[in-house]
Amino acid sequence: MDAPIRRSACANGGHEPHESSDREFDSLRFQFGTLKTCRGTRRDDGTFDIQQQWIRLTDPRNAEGAVPYATTVCPGHGQIHPLDIIKLDLRESCNNPNHPEDWYFEPSRPWEFIRREDKSCLPKIADNPATLWFDGAQPDSVRAGYVGQMKSKPASLCLIQAPGDLDFCFQKKTVPDNDQPGQAKSKYIRDLTFTHAGHYHEFSVTDPDFMKRRNIWDRMQDAAQHLRLTNFADIFLCLSLGLEFRGRHYKICATIFEP
């Protein structure tokens, strides 16, 4: 359950299933398995005091929280796609210090498609973190418990404008299978690399739309290939840390928004 549904959307008008006051509201902005929520209290003059945060959708019906494909199919619309606006009901936070954005949604109620947002919304909801996840050990991951010990606000999700040295490397390799000694398996390298705040980062790309758009699977071969992404000012990256795996949280690029 890294970015649970492998699709992105923006959503306005979502609400929690719990009883709520008329002095509160929820506006959900959904970004590749996550929600950008704008929550606040209505002032006496009718305006709102708004605070934004990320939410990662988590399914309460399974241990990993991964959202099934069928859940992402909206009645009368079909499967959601990047920047679709939807309604859904939230339950409560999962209270995971390593994934503070994780929230359970209400699985008994179908998601409702509202409309589609334009890419022009991305600069408005993008983050501007001083640093990204880095512990000095490996560029592709951080140690277990890292997020809970972050000096600034703990986070395992962000949306950023692409840095200028963005590079995508892809390769099909035959490697030993650690789960079956003496056996080999194919490993598909899909690494997005860049420098942020003086640190070199490696993110594994899990965006199926990007892979299809760039025809990456058909182009895979034994030799490493590099795809230089340009127009950095118009590219936005939805970045995430995965759940703990063998003592590390691995870095994931869940969505690459291109012009």
ABEGO torsion letter per residue (X at the ends): XABAAGBBBBBBGBBBABBBBAABBBBBBBBGGBBBBBBBBBBAAGBBBBBBBBBBBBBAABAAGBBBAAAABBBGAEBBBBGBBBBBBBBBBAGBAABAABBBBBAABBBBBABBBBAAAAAAABBBBABBBBAGABAABBBBGAAAABABBBBABBBBBBBAABBBBBBBBBBBBAABBGBBBBBBBBBBBBBBGGBBBBBBBABAAAAAAAGAAAABBABBBBBBBBGAAABBBBBBBBBBBGGBBBBBBABBBBX
